[in-house]
């Protein structure tokens, strides 16, 4: 029988931002990034969503939260679909009207992501950052 996955908002930011995938030798998140994002996290600007299985962190995501916009920075999964669970939690439980995924890829498209024109994006930002 598989264990139930549990999702938590912003509990383990230090861990989430430094996790690397099994197939990686390193992560793009260096010590300077860790310090900057940690400071932003303490100010409430950076949010993370963690997914646990039997009290072990198995996936998650983090990003910058401004107004009604979430700027996704990184996702990871140590078990199948854990980052997807974190993303669904973010969409269903947070009050964002726009999520900037930054780069189009198959993983994000499978979650419903799509590109919008730059001018449309800028107009949305102008409106949603002030909310």
C-alpha positions in Angstrom: 0.0 0.0 0.0 1.4 3.4 -1.0 1.6 6.2 1.6 -0.6 9.2 1.5 1.1 12.5 0.3 0.7 15.6 2.4 1.0 19.1 1.1 2.2 22.1 3.3 2.6 25.8 2.4 5.9 27.5 3.2 7.1 25.2 6.0 10.5 24.1 4.7 11.8 26.8 2.4 15.4 26.2 3.2 15.1 22.6 2.1 12.9 23.2 -0.9 15.1 25.7 -2.6 18.3 23.6 -2.4 16.9 20.2 -3.5 18.4 18.8 -6.7 16.9 16.0 -8.8 18.4 12.5 -8.8 19.8 13.0 -12.3 21.6 16.2 -11.4 25.1 16.7 -10.1 24.2 20.1 -8.8 21.5 22.7 -8.8 21.4 26.2 -10.4 20.5 27.6 -7.0 23.9 28.7 -5.6 24.7 30.2 -2.2 24.0 33.8 -3.4 20.6 32.7 -4.6 19.9 30.9 -1.3 20.7 34.0 0.7 18.6 36.3 -1.5 15.6 34.0 -1.6 15.8 33.2 2.1 15.7 37.0 2.9 12.7 37.4 0.5 11.1 34.4 2.2 11.4 36.0 5.7 9.8 39.1 4.2 6.9 37.1 2.9 7.7 37.6 -0.8 8.9 34.1 -1.6 6.4 31.2 -1.0 7.0 27.5 -1.1 4.8 24.4 -1.2 6.2 21.1 0.0 4.9 17.6 -0.5 5.7 15.0 2.1 5.3 11.2 2.1 5.7 9.6 5.6 7.1 12.8 7.0 9.8 12.9 4.2 10.0 15.8 1.8 9.4 14.3 -1.7 8.6 17.3 -3.8 7.7 20.9 -4.0 8.0 24.3 -5.6 8.8 27.8 -4.7 8.6 31.3 -6.3 8.1 35.0 -5.8 4.6 36.2 -4.7 3.6 39.7 -5.6 0.0 40.9 -5.6 -2.1 38.4 -7.5 1.0 37.0 -9.4 3.2 34.0 -8.6 6.5 33.9 -10.4 7.5 30.2 -10.3 11.2 29.7 -9.8 11.8 26.0 -9.3 10.0 22.7 -8.9 11.3 19.2 -7.9 10.0 15.7 -7.4 11.8 12.8 -5.7 8.7 10.6 -6.2 6.5 10.6 -9.3 4.1 13.6 -9.7 5.1 15.3 -6.4 5.8 18.6 -8.1 2.5 18.4 -9.9 0.7 17.9 -6.5 2.5 21.0 -5.2 1.4 23.0 -8.3 -2.2 21.9 -8.0 -2.2 22.9 -4.3 -0.8 26.3 -5.3 -3.5 26.8 -7.9 -6.4 25.6 -5.7 -5.4 27.1 -2.4 -3.8 30.4 -3.2 -5.5 33.4 -4.7 -3.3 34.0 -7.7 -4.8 35.3 -11.0 -1.5 34.8 -13.0 1.3 32.2 -12.6 4.4 33.0 -14.5 6.0 29.7 -15.3 8.9 31.4 -17.2 9.6 28.7 -19.7 7.2 26.6 -21.8 7.9 22.8 -21.5 5.9 19.6 -21.6 5.7 19.2 -17.8 4.1 22.7 -17.4 1.9 22.2 -20.4 0.6 19.0 -18.9 -0.5 21.2 -16.0 -2.4 23.6 -18.2 0.3 26.2 -18.8 0.3 28.2 -22.1 2.2 31.1 -23.5 0.8 34.6 -23.8 2.1 37.5 -25.8 4.5 39.8 -24.1 2.3 42.9 -24.4 -0.6 40.9 -22.8 1.6 39.7 -20.0 2.8 43.3 -19.3 -0.8 44.6 -19.2 -1.8 41.8 -16.8 1.2 42.5 -14.6 0.4 46.2 -14.4 -3.1 45.3 -13.1 -2.4 42.3 -10.9 0.8 43.5 -9.1 -1.3 46.2 -7.5 -3.9 43.9 -6.1 
